[in-house]
């Protein structure tokens, strides 16, 4: 995580030194443990959140989503070992780099949920916008 945050800091510094407006796109799933191919999902609606691979992963995703809505990125960053255990996609690098660019633990950008939280073959997915001025 340290290196992901540092990379984000470099990106943030480059943006601040330019006269340009920028959008950072951090694309990756939340919990990212896939089901085995022969798994029968508990809910017949394929994308339903109940079909996320582990109830504990779904609960963690919900907690992180709530922390994002509150702008509590410091708490999310402190919980990175839990995110690693839930196999956050790409080790959570997409999120950590974005946070590094936005000030790291000091960032208080509140997240606006743009889509329903859903499952994709066992992974937790949602779209969230962090607006900073």
Secondary structure, DSSP 8 states (H G I E B T S, - for coil): -HHHHHHHHHHHHHHHHSS----------SS-----TT---SSSSTT-GGGSS-HHHHHHHHHHHHHHHHT-HHHHHHTHHHHHHTT-GGGGHHHHHHHHHTTGGG----EEE-S--EEETTEEE--EEE---
